[in-house]
């Protein structure tokens, strides 16, 4: 019997967001809107997104003993996330500096802070969480060696989902555990380590050749592509008016992990995740934009 549907191992940041008419070029200064602070970080985003959809969710992360850390803990608890695994101290809470243009596109710079102090030892100390979780989802805003330690401590029967963001070359041991590896075009190119043509099917084939059990390529407004050893499936998009894309990929990955843990096929889980990601871009912010199951049903019916 599992205690959690989804355990997220990853980052927790304060998102410092400024709206701009256009993003600055090199050496250029532009004026923006008033600064707004949101709870964020890819790990914290995923745990909130999963919990809001109804998944029994826990987070393994590290925050600072500061105002931003308390903001993040409060957001997790309000969403119903178990924060037993959130460690406090060691460095200031991580911060993401985000600019958002009128089309909803964003640029992000992250100062990892306490995220960089989530160690392999911390992961080993949380084996109870790992062994009590049906699906474990991770990203790369924490040290790579800590993510590798996660897969070394996964029990049989627990599924591992990885969104390698920010992307970097990945060790074979980590790739072999991914089921699926969830990437966008930029992440796919970095991980493959070479030029790719314009076909997402070819990106997925190149990634599968590196060893993951399955691959999901997110395609923004074009939906997603699911790839396994048996072939590929295109998942169509949901048409919405995008307001802010911040955190939409995290909502997608969380929804995917949740549905996989509930027994859905990879294609069905990806179709569900596309709807969740589409709902998220219709509101400003990351965690604040994530839908509940009821809100998602309303979107599907519109």
C-alpha positions in Angstrom: 0.0 0.0 0.0 1.4 3.3 -1.0 1.2 6.4 1.2 1.6 8.8 -1.8 0.5 8.8 -5.4 3.3 11.2 -6.3 6.6 12.1 -4.6 8.3 15.1 -6.2 12.0 15.5 -5.6 13.2 18.9 -6.7 13.5 22.6 -6.3 11.5 25.2 -4.4 12.0 28.9 -5.4 10.4 32.2 -4.9 9.4 33.5 -8.4 10.1 37.3 -8.8 8.0 38.3 -11.8 8.1 41.5 -13.9 5.9 42.1 -16.9 7.6 43.7 -19.9 6.5 45.0 -23.3 9.5 43.1 -24.8 12.4 41.2 -23.3 15.7 43.2 -23.4 18.5 42.6 -25.9 22.1 42.3 -24.7 23.1 45.5 -23.0 19.6 46.9 -23.1 17.4 48.1 -20.2 13.6 48.1 -20.4 11.1 49.2 -17.9 8.6 46.7 -16.5 5.6 46.3 -14.3 5.6 46.2 -10.5 7.4 43.3 -9.0 5.2 40.3 -7.9 6.5 37.4 -5.8 5.0 34.0 -6.3 5.8 30.6 -4.9 7.6 28.5 -7.5 10.5 26.2 -8.4 10.0 23.2 -10.7 9.7 20.8 -7.8 7.3 22.9 -5.7 5.3 23.6 -8.8 4.9 20.0 -9.6 3.8 19.0 -6.1 1.2 21.7 -5.9 -0.1 20.9 -9.4 -0.4 17.2 -8.5 -2.1 17.9 -5.2 -4.6 20.3 -6.7 -5.6 17.6 -9.1 -6.3 15.2 -6.2 -3.1 13.2 -6.0 -1.7 12.3 -2.5 1.5 14.2 -2.9 4.7 14.7 -0.9 7.7 17.0 -1.7 11.4 16.4 -1.0 13.2 19.7 -1.2 15.2 22.3 0.7 14.4 25.9 1.4 16.1 28.6 3.4 15.1 29.8 6.9 13.7 33.0 5.5 10.6 34.8 4.3 10.7 33.1 0.9 11.0 29.7 2.5 8.0 30.3 4.7 6.0 31.5 1.6 6.8 28.2 -0.1 5.9 26.0 2.8 2.6 27.8 3.3 1.8 27.4 -0.4 2.5 23.6 -0.2 0.4 23.1 2.9 -2.5 25.1 1.5 -2.5 22.8 -1.5 -2.5 19.7 0.6 1.1 18.6 0.0 2.8 16.6 2.7 5.9 18.7 3.6 7.6 16.2 5.9 10.4 16.0 3.4 11.0 19.7 3.0 14.3 20.5 4.8 15.0 24.0 6.1 18.3 25.8 6.2 21.8 25.6 4.7 21.4 28.6 2.4 18.8 31.2 1.4 15.8 30.0 -0.5 16.3 29.8 -4.2 15.0 32.6 -6.4 13.8 32.7 -10.0 13.9 36.1 -11.8 11.2 36.0 -14.5 10.2 38.4 -17.2 6.9 37.9 -19.0 5.9 39.6 -22.3 2.4 40.4 -23.5 2.2 37.1 -25.5 2.7 35.2 -22.3 6.2 34.0 -23.2 8.8 34.1 -20.4 12.6 34.2 -19.8 13.9 32.9 -16.5 17.2 33.1 -14.5 17.5 30.9 -11.4 19.6 31.4 -8.3 19.5 27.9 -6.8 20.3 28.9 -3.2 19.1 26.1 -0.8 18.2 23.9 -3.8 21.9 23.3 -4.4 22.3 22.0 -0.9 19.8 19.1 -1.3 22.4 16.3 -1.1 22.5 12.6 -1.9 22.6 12.1 1.9 19.3 14.0 2.2 17.9 11.6 -0.4 19.1 8.5 1.4 17.6 9.8 4.6 14.2 10.1 2.9 14.0 6.4 1.8 10.7 6.1 3.7 9.2 8.7 1.3 10.7 7.0 -1.7 9.4 3.6 -0.6 5.9 5.0 0.1 5.4 6.5 -3.3 3.8 5.1 -6.4 5.5 7.5 -8.8 8.6 9.7 -8.2 9.1 12.8 -10.3 12.3 14.8 -10.5 13.9 17.7 -12.4 17.4 19.2 -12.6 17.2 22.4 -10.5 18.9 20.3 -7.7 22.3 18.7 -7.9 22.5 16.0 -10.5 24.1 13.6 -8.1 21.1 13.9 -5.8 18.8 12.9 -8.7 21.0 9.9 -9.5 20.7 9.0 -5.8 16.9 9.0 -6.1 17.0 6.3 -8.8 19.5 4.2 -6.8 17.0 4.2 -3.9 13.8 3.5 -5.9 12.1 0.3 -4.8 10.8 -2.2 -7.3 7.4 -1.1 -8.7 7.9 2.7 -8.3 7.9 4.6 -11.6 10.4 7.4 -12.2 9.5 10.4 -14.3 12.3 13.0 -15.2 12.0 16.4 -16.7 15.7 17.3 -17.3 15.4 21.0 -16.9 17.6 22.9 -17.0 19.1 20.4 -19.5 22.5 18.8 -19.4 24.0 15.5 -20.6 22.7 12.7 -18.4 24.4 9.5 -17.2 23.3 6.2 -18.5 22.2 5.1 -15.1 19.7 7.9 -14.8 18.4 7.7 -18.4 17.7 3.9 -18.0 15.4 4.7 -15.0 13.2 7.2 -16.9 9.7 6.1 -17.7 9.2 8.6 -19.2 11.8 11.2 -19.9 9.8 14.4 -20.5 11.5 17.1 -22.7 10.8 20.1 -24.9 12.7 20.7 -28.1 15.6 22.6 -26.4 16.0 19.9 -23.7 16.0 17.2 -26.4 18.8 18.9 -28.3 21.0 19.3 -25.3 20.6 15.8 -24.1 21.2 14.2 -27.5 24.3 16.4 -27.7 24.0 17.2 -31.4 21.9 18.6 -34.2 18.4 17.3 -34.7 16.1 17.7 -37.7 12.7 19.3 -37.5 10.7 16.1 -36.7 9.7 15.5 -33.1 9.5 11.8 -34.0 13.2 11.9 -34.9 14.0 13.7 -31.6 12.1 11.0 -29.7 14.0 8.2 -31.6 17.3 9.8 -30.8 16.4 10.1 -27.1 15.1 6.5 -26.9 18.4 5.3 -28.3 20.1 6.7 -25.2 18.2 4.3 -22.9 15.1 5.7 -21.3 12.1 3.3 -21.3 9.8 5.9 -22.8 9.9 9.6 -24.0 7.4 12.4 -24.0 8.1 15.5 -26.1 6.1 18.6 -25.2 5.3 20.7 -28.2 3.6 23.7 -26.7 0.5 24.8 -28.7 1.0 21.7 -30.9 0.4 19.3 -28.0 2.8 16.4 -27.3 4.4 13.3 -28.7 4.6 10.0 -26.8 7.3 7.5 -27.8 8.1 4.0 -26.7 9.8 1.0 -28.3 6.4 0.2 -29.9 6.2 3.5 -31.8 5.0 7.1 -31.4 1.7 8.8 -30.9 0.8 12.5 -31.4 -1.3 14.1 -28.7 -3.3 17.1 -30.0 -3.3 20.4 -28.2 -6.2 22.2 -26.5 -6.9 25.6 -27.9 -6.9 28.3 -25.2 -6.0 32.0 -24.9 -2.5 32.0 -23.3 -1.9 34.6 -20.6 1.3 33.4 -18.9 3.3 30.2 -19.8 5.2 30.2 -16.5 5.1 26.8 -14.9 3.0 25.2 -17.6 5.5 22.5 -18.2 5.6 21.7 -14.5 1.8 21.3 -14.5 2.1 19.0 -17.5 4.7 16.8 -15.9 2.8 16.6 -12.6 -0.4 15.6 -14.3 1.4 13.0 -16.4 3.0 11.5 -13.2 -0.3 11.5 -11.4 -2.3 9.7 -14.2 0.5 7.2 -14.7 0.4 6.3 -11.0 -3.4 5.9 -11.3 -2.8 3.2 -14.0 -3.4 5.2 -17.2 -1.5 4.3 -20.4 1.3 6.8 -21.3 -0.7 8.2 -24.2 -3.8 8.7 -22.1 -1.8 10.3 -19.3 -0.2 12.6 -21.8 -3.6 13.6 -23.2 -4.7 14.5 -19.7 -1.5 16.4 -19.1 -2.0 18.4 -22.2 -5.3 19.6 -20.9 -3.8 20.5 -17.5 -1.0 22.4 -19.1 -3.4 24.3 -21.3 -5.5 25.3 -18.3 -2.4 26.6 -16.5 -1.5 29.1 -19.3 -4.9 30.8 -19.0 -3.9 32.4 -15.6 -1.0 34.5 -14.4 1.7 32.8 -12.3 2.8 29.3 -11.8 1.2 27.6 -8.7 -1.7 30.0 -8.7 -2.6 29.0 -12.2 -2.9 25.3 -11.6 -6.4 23.8 -12.0 -8.4 21.5 -9.7 -10.0 18.5 -11.2 -13.3 20.4 -11.3 -11.8 23.4 -13.1 -10.2 21.0 -15.6 -13.5 19.4 -16.3 -15.0 22.8 -16.9 -12.2 23.6 -19.4 -12.8 20.3 -21.2 -16.5 21.1 -21.6 -16.0 24.6 -22.9 
